[in-house]
Amino acid sequence: MSATDIIFYLVILVMSIVIHEVSHGFVAEYFGDKTARYAGRLTLNPFAHLDLFGSILLPALLVLTHSPFLFGWAKPVPYNPDNLSNKKWGTIAVAGAGILANFFIAIMFGFIIKFFSDIS
């Protein structure tokens, strides 16, 4: 794996982590909870979401050890379920937003890798 490949995969990882967390916050806000906005976490700026171990150290260790997979995590976006307009479906939607974001990201970058790159 070349240095370009490693950088590409790390960029995908960081973008995925940020989009996953922001999607939780936006859905919570849609259902009436502004906790994430007040905490400054509804941003695509990765520095607002990075966790030292889960976003930097672990992915770097996996790359350095030539792991066949790469994963990480970010600081969770805060939300208060008591602020949701519909507590049952709002909570389910907030949880599901991250999962749906992951599927969308996987499909999007899968197509990019398959059709626009020689990365395998």
N, C-alpha and C positions, 0 to 999 in steps of 0.2 A: 504494500500500500504506500503510495507516494505521499509526500507532505501536502500536496494539493488535495488529495483525497481526504486526509485526516482533517484538514481545515474545513473542507466542505461538510463533512459529517459533524464536526463540532458546531458549525454554524447552524446546521439543521437541528441539532440537539438544543442549542440555546433558544433558537426561535420557537421550537416546539414547546419548550418549558414555559416560555413567556406567554405564548398564545393560549396554552392550556390554562394557566392561572388567570389571565385577563378574561377569558371566556366565563369562568366562574363568577368573577366580579360583575361583568356586564349583565349576566342573567339575574344575579341577585339584585342589581339595581333596577332591572326591568320589573321585578316583583316588589320593588319598593324599599329595598335596603341599600342605603348609601354609605355603609361602613367602609367599603373598599375605596370609594371615591374620597372620603374624608381622610383615609390613611395614605392617600397618594399612590395607590396601587393599581389604578386603572390606566396604566401607561404601558406602551410597548418598549420602554427603556429597560433593557435587561438588568441594569444595575439595581433597579428597584425590587427585583425579584430573586436575584442570585443568592444562593446559599453556599457558603464557602466549601463545605464538604460535598454536598449533593450536586452542585453545579460546576465546581471547578476541580477539586481534588480527586473525587472518585472517577469522573470521566477521564481525567488526565492519567490516572493509574491504569484504567482499562485500556487506553490507547498505548501506553508505554509497555504494558504486558502483552500486547497483541491479542487482546480479547476478541472473540468472534462477535461480540455484541457490545453495544454502547448504550448506557442509560444514565439518568440523573434525575434530580428534582429541584424544586425551587421552594422559597418560603411560601407557605400557603397564603392565598388572598383571604383576608378576614371578611367574615359576614356574620350577621346576627339574625338567626332564624325568627326571632321575635318581631323583627321589623318587616317580614315578608307579608304581602297582602293576602296570599294564600299559603298558609304554612305547610300544608301537605304537598301540594303540587309544586309550590315554589322551591321547597327543599329538594324534591326529586329533580326538578329542572336545573337547579344550581349544580347538583352532583353530576347530572347527565351532560352538562355543558362541557366539562373537561373531557369526558369520554368521546363525545361527538367531535370536539376539536382535534383530539388525537387521531380519529379516523380520517378526518378531512386532511390533516397534515400528512398522514401516511400515504394517502392516495395521491395528493398533490406532488409530494416529493418523489414518490414512486414513479409517477409519470415523467417527472423531470429527469430522474436518473435513467429511466428506460429509453426515452426518446431524444434527450438532448445531451447525453454525456456518455463517455466510455468507461465510467466508474462501474465496477461490477461488485 
